[in-house]
Amino acid sequence: MIPEYIVIHHSLTADSQTVSWGAIRKYHVETLGWKAIGYHWGIELIGDRHEILKGRMDDEAGAHCKEQGMNSKSIGICLVGNFDLVAPNSHQTSLLLDLTDFLMRQYEIPWQNVKRHSDYATYKSCPGTLFPWDAFTASIQ
């Protein structure tokens, strides 16, 4: 797969300063029967700082956005947290900007192809109603 899009998600789970990424991976593999975690990248609070975590390889189809075939043409980034309840903090958003910028340059993805999961799955709120989408997209242009 050569990614043409980046799709941003939130986990809808509270970030408890432990490795929730591992719990998400376990759920995807053991409960859903997938071969790996559905996302390519994650950003979560571990201890006292946010970290970027690797999921699937970037050239491997994801399992994060089945609508419109996006799994086979996009990289999925999941921010651990429920951004329907609280806004992401500035460090998590800053890491997302850095990662998105890197992926856009790496794969020549235009900023217009950075999308919310809810752009495709309209029944979802991803990346959350309190996620500062307009400010985020202005920063990647």
Backbone bond lengths (Angstrom), bond angles and torsions (degrees), N, CA, C in turn:
res aa  C-N    CA-C-N  psi(-1)  N-CA   C-N-CA  omega(-1)  CA-C   N-CA-C  phi
1 M - - - 1.455 - - 1.524 109.59 -
2 I 1.305 116.03 132.22 1.460 121.82 169.76 1.524 105.86 -108.15
3 P 1.334 117.27 111.13 1.470 119.31 -174.33 1.523 113.09 -67.14
4 E 1.329 114.04 137.98 1.457 122.03 176.60 1.526 111.55 -110.64
5 Y 1.324 116.86 -15.32 1.456 123.51 -175.52 1.522 110.04 -136.62
6 I 1.314 115.01 161.37 1.459 123.65 168.70 1.523 105.59 -124.56
7 V 1.325 117.00 130.90 1.458 121.70 -179.72 1.529 108.22 -117.96
8 I 1.329 115.27 126.55 1.465 122.22 -176.39 1.530 109.77 -99.54
9 H 1.336 115.17 134.20 1.466 123.68 -178.23 1.531 110.09 -127.99
10 H 1.328 115.37 166.64 1.461 121.13 162.23 1.520 106.63 -128.10
11 S 1.324 116.46 154.44 1.464 120.20 -172.54 1.527 113.08 -79.30
12 L 1.315 117.26 -15.54 1.471 122.94 -175.13 1.522 112.61 66.03
13 T 1.330 116.60 11.05 1.457 121.10 177.39 1.515 108.67 -113.63
14 A 1.301 116.43 147.59 1.458 119.83 176.80 1.520 108.88 -67.67
15 D 1.323 117.13 139.51 1.455 121.14 177.28 1.523 107.65 -88.23
16 S 1.325 115.23 117.43 1.461 120.03 -172.56 1.517 113.79 -104.12
17 Q 1.307 117.82 19.11 1.461 124.51 -179.52 1.524 111.82 66.65
18 T 1.322 117.48 17.27 1.455 122.00 172.18 1.517 106.63 -118.34
19 V 1.299 116.68 175.82 1.450 118.88 -175.44 1.527 110.73 -80.42
20 S 1.312 115.40 83.30 1.456 122.00 175.65 1.517 110.78 -67.38
21 W 1.332 116.74 -26.62 1.459 122.38 178.56 1.529 109.53 -55.16
22 G 1.331 116.44 -40.95 1.459 120.83 177.62 1.518 111.85 -64.03
23 A 1.318 117.01 -38.29 1.471 120.74 178.07 1.526 110.54 -67.72
24 I 1.317 117.36 -37.67 1.467 121.38 177.44 1.527 109.31 -65.30
25 R 1.321 116.68 -45.33 1.468 121.22 178.13 1.529 110.10 -58.98
26 K 1.316 116.52 -46.37 1.471 121.06 -179.67 1.531 110.72 -60.38
27 Y 1.308 117.64 -43.59 1.459 121.73 178.42 1.535 110.91 -62.33
28 H 1.320 116.70 -46.00 1.466 120.41 -179.08 1.530 111.37 -63.28
29 V 1.331 117.10 -40.77 1.463 120.76 -176.21 1.531 111.49 -82.25
30 E 1.332 117.15 -51.55 1.464 119.96 -172.07 1.524 113.69 -82.15
31 T 1.319 117.40 -35.86 1.463 119.51 -178.17 1.521 111.88 -90.86
32 L 1.332 116.55 -46.27 1.461 119.80 -177.37 1.531 113.08 -86.66
33 G 1.332 116.80 -17.18 1.456 120.79 178.03 1.516 114.80 79.53
34 W 1.322 117.19 18.17 1.458 120.31 178.17 1.528 109.13 -77.29
35 K 1.329 117.08 161.54 1.462 119.59 -178.33 1.526 112.88 -77.81
36 A 1.306 116.93 -18.34 1.470 121.92 -179.18 1.528 108.49 -161.37
37 I 1.307 115.58 176.56 1.468 119.54 174.05 1.535 107.92 -58.25
38 G 1.314 116.59 147.10 1.464 120.77 -174.30 1.516 114.75 -74.27
39 Y 1.327 117.95 -21.77 1.463 122.69 -175.82 1.519 110.92 -94.58
40 H 1.316 115.22 158.26 1.459 120.93 175.77 1.533 111.23 -88.62
41 W 1.310 116.05 -32.36 1.471 122.21 -176.52 1.520 109.33 -141.97
42 G 1.322 115.12 153.26 1.456 121.26 174.09 1.517 110.05 -140.10
43 I 1.317 115.27 155.57 1.470 120.62 175.29 1.519 106.80 -133.82
44 E 1.328 115.78 120.51 1.462 118.94 -179.54 1.512 111.56 -145.99
45 L 1.323 114.65 162.59 1.455 122.60 177.82 1.521 108.64 -81.07
46 I 1.319 115.42 119.92 1.464 120.81 176.31 1.522 106.20 -122.34
47 G 1.323 115.55 113.87 1.456 119.78 -173.75 1.513 109.45 69.28
48 D 1.322 116.61 -115.68 1.463 119.82 -176.82 1.522 113.47 -112.62
49 R 1.358 117.09 11.99 1.464 118.30 179.53 1.518 111.01 -146.86
50 H 1.307 114.40 153.13 1.462 119.89 177.63 1.530 109.72 -80.18
51 E 1.320 114.96 145.41 1.456 120.94 179.37 1.519 109.65 -134.47
52 I 1.330 115.07 150.91 1.459 122.11 174.21 1.521 107.18 -90.69
53 L 1.327 115.95 128.86 1.457 121.91 -177.99 1.522 110.12 -119.00
54 K 1.316 116.96 145.58 1.464 121.57 -178.81 1.514 110.15 -94.74
55 G 1.321 115.31 137.98 1.453 122.35 173.91 1.513 108.65 -111.44
56 R 1.330 116.54 -119.60 1.466 120.88 177.31 1.517 110.31 -66.49
57 M 1.322 115.07 158.99 1.464 119.88 174.67 1.531 108.01 -68.71
58 D 1.320 116.83 148.57 1.459 121.27 -175.06 1.530 113.25 -63.38
59 D 1.328 117.23 -28.34 1.469 119.83 -178.32 1.530 112.91 -88.40
60 E 1.313 115.85 5.37 1.463 122.04 -179.86 1.527 109.02 -102.87
61 A 1.329 117.11 136.89 1.466 120.21 177.24 1.527 109.52 -57.95
62 G 1.313 115.67 140.35 1.452 121.08 179.40 1.514 112.19 -87.07
63 A 1.330 114.56 -175.41 1.458 122.41 173.01 1.529 106.18 -140.25
64 H 1.321 115.03 57.83 1.461 120.49 -173.44 1.524 113.22 -128.66
65 C 1.334 118.15 -17.25 1.463 120.63 -178.21 1.525 108.99 -157.64
66 K 1.328 115.70 86.86 1.471 120.18 -175.95 1.527 112.47 -73.18
67 E 1.321 117.30 -24.59 1.454 121.29 -177.92 1.525 110.32 -59.36
68 Q 1.327 115.33 137.38 1.470 124.15 178.32 1.531 112.56 55.35
69 G 1.330 117.04 25.79 1.460 120.84 177.27 1.511 114.85 67.19
70 M 1.335 117.48 22.40 1.462 120.56 -174.14 1.530 113.48 -66.32
71 N 1.332 118.78 -22.89 1.470 119.48 178.21 1.519 112.28 -58.37
72 S 1.320 116.32 -32.63 1.467 119.84 -175.38 1.523 113.72 -95.39
73 K 1.330 116.68 4.61 1.470 117.98 178.43 1.526 113.68 -140.38
74 S 1.340 116.35 15.77 1.463 118.17 -179.10 1.521 112.35 -143.01
75 I 1.309 113.96 156.66 1.460 122.68 171.65 1.521 106.92 -97.45
76 G 1.327 116.25 129.70 1.460 121.30 178.51 1.513 111.27 -99.36
77 I 1.333 115.70 127.78 1.467 122.14 175.84 1.525 107.37 -116.49
78 C 1.328 116.25 125.63 1.463 120.76 179.74 1.524 110.13 -114.38
79 L 1.331 115.35 122.84 1.450 120.49 172.09 1.517 107.41 -90.34
80 V 1.339 116.82 125.07 1.450 120.12 179.67 1.518 108.06 -75.93
81 G 1.316 115.40 120.93 1.448 122.83 -179.29 1.515 109.86 150.63
82 N 1.304 115.32 166.15 1.464 121.30 177.33 1.523 107.44 -112.72
83 F 1.317 116.21 97.94 1.456 121.19 -175.11 1.523 112.44 -91.11
84 D 1.329 115.48 17.52 1.459 121.21 162.99 1.526 109.30 -87.88
85 L 1.345 116.12 -21.39 1.467 121.10 -177.86 1.525 113.08 -102.83
86 V 1.328 116.73 -38.56 1.477 121.85 179.24 1.517 108.27 -140.30
87 A 1.300 116.75 151.85 1.470 121.15 176.47 1.527 109.24 -77.39
88 P 1.331 117.78 149.67 1.462 119.09 175.02 1.521 109.27 -64.66
89 N 1.337 116.23 150.80 1.460 117.03 178.95 1.523 110.42 -81.25
90 S 1.305 116.15 168.34 1.469 121.17 -171.95 1.519 112.25 -65.19
91 H 1.322 118.59 -32.98 1.469 119.60 179.84 1.519 111.02 -68.54
92 Q 1.317 117.74 -41.29 1.461 120.57 178.27 1.532 110.29 -64.67
93 T 1.321 116.19 -42.64 1.465 120.63 178.37 1.524 111.02 -65.02
94 S 1.323 117.39 -38.84 1.463 121.46 178.16 1.530 111.13 -63.25
95 L 1.325 117.29 -42.74 1.464 120.35 176.82 1.529 111.07 -64.11
96 L 1.325 116.54 -38.48 1.461 119.86 177.24 1.523 110.34 -62.71
97 L 1.319 117.35 -42.32 1.469 120.64 177.22 1.531 111.06 -60.89
98 D 1.330 116.70 -45.32 1.465 120.72 179.61 1.525 111.14 -61.83
99 L 1.332 116.96 -47.05 1.460 121.18 -179.10 1.520 110.70 -64.95
100 T 1.317 117.19 -44.27 1.468 121.28 179.96 1.522 110.52 -62.27
101 D 1.323 116.85 -44.31 1.463 121.23 178.33 1.528 110.44 -59.81
102 F 1.320 117.16 -45.67 1.464 121.23 178.24 1.531 111.19 -59.00
103 L 1.338 116.65 -48.76 1.466 120.53 -178.05 1.528 111.74 -65.91
104 M 1.325 116.91 -37.94 1.464 120.10 177.27 1.525 110.44 -60.94
105 R 1.334 116.92 -43.41 1.464 120.51 179.59 1.534 110.82 -70.59
106 Q 1.315 116.70 -43.18 1.467 121.94 -177.85 1.525 112.15 -59.38
107 Y 1.329 116.36 -41.95 1.464 121.16 -173.94 1.531 113.64 -112.00
108 E 1.328 116.33 8.96 1.467 122.03 179.34 1.529 111.25 53.86
109 I 1.318 114.87 49.04 1.456 121.78 179.07 1.526 108.28 -94.28
110 P 1.328 118.80 121.76 1.469 120.44 178.88 1.533 110.94 -70.38
111 W 1.308 116.21 153.05 1.467 119.94 -176.80 1.530 111.76 -59.47
112 Q 1.318 117.19 -28.21 1.463 120.59 179.30 1.528 111.95 -66.53
113 N 1.333 117.77 -16.97 1.462 122.38 179.31 1.525 112.83 -97.11
114 V 1.315 116.31 12.77 1.464 120.83 170.57 1.519 105.72 -95.09
115 K 1.319 115.68 116.10 1.462 121.24 -169.26 1.519 111.91 -126.04
116 R 1.322 114.16 158.93 1.462 121.82 170.09 1.529 107.84 -84.47
117 H 1.317 116.51 147.87 1.461 119.27 173.75 1.524 109.85 -57.37
118 S 1.309 117.00 -36.22 1.469 121.04 -179.14 1.534 112.82 -68.19
119 D 1.335 118.44 -13.28 1.461 120.22 173.79 1.525 110.55 -66.73
120 Y 1.317 117.07 -24.52 1.467 122.80 -179.53 1.529 111.39 -109.31
121 A 1.306 116.84 -44.13 1.466 122.19 179.45 1.526 107.06 -101.39
122 T 1.321 116.17 86.33 1.466 120.89 -171.61 1.525 113.00 -66.91
123 Y 1.308 117.81 -13.09 1.461 122.14 176.76 1.530 111.53 -84.47
124 K 1.328 117.21 -3.20 1.464 123.03 178.62 1.524 109.57 -104.79
125 S 1.335 115.91 160.39 1.467 119.97 176.60 1.531 112.21 -104.33
126 C 1.313 117.72 -1.21 1.477 123.09 -174.44 1.527 112.05 -48.47
127 P 1.312 117.47 133.42 1.462 128.96 2.63 1.529 113.91 -90.95
128 G 1.308 117.20 29.28 1.464 121.48 175.25 1.514 112.74 110.31
129 T 1.306 115.47 145.82 1.466 120.78 -177.88 1.527 113.04 -67.49
130 L 1.337 117.28 -21.58 1.466 120.68 179.42 1.530 112.93 -100.42
131 F 1.331 116.72 4.52 1.462 120.12 176.05 1.535 107.90 -73.31
132 P 1.339 118.11 131.35 1.475 121.19 -176.36 1.535 111.94 -78.60
133 W 1.336 116.33 70.51 1.466 121.03 -172.93 1.523 113.12 -60.08
134 D 1.324 117.75 -45.20 1.467 119.80 -177.73 1.527 111.66 -62.43
135 A 1.319 117.35 -42.62 1.465 120.65 177.93 1.528 110.65 -66.43
136 F 1.327 116.71 -39.19 1.459 121.31 179.25 1.534 110.41 -62.38
137 T 1.325 117.53 -49.68 1.462 119.29 -178.04 1.537 111.46 -67.49
138 A 1.321 117.06 -32.85 1.466 118.98 175.76 1.527 110.91 -63.74
139 S 1.327 116.94 -32.47 1.469 121.10 -179.11 1.522 113.50 -74.78
140 I 1.327 118.21 -22.09 1.466 119.88 -177.92 1.521 113.17 -98.48
141 Q 1.323 117.25 -1.50 1.478 120.51 -178.18 1.509 111.57 -78.61
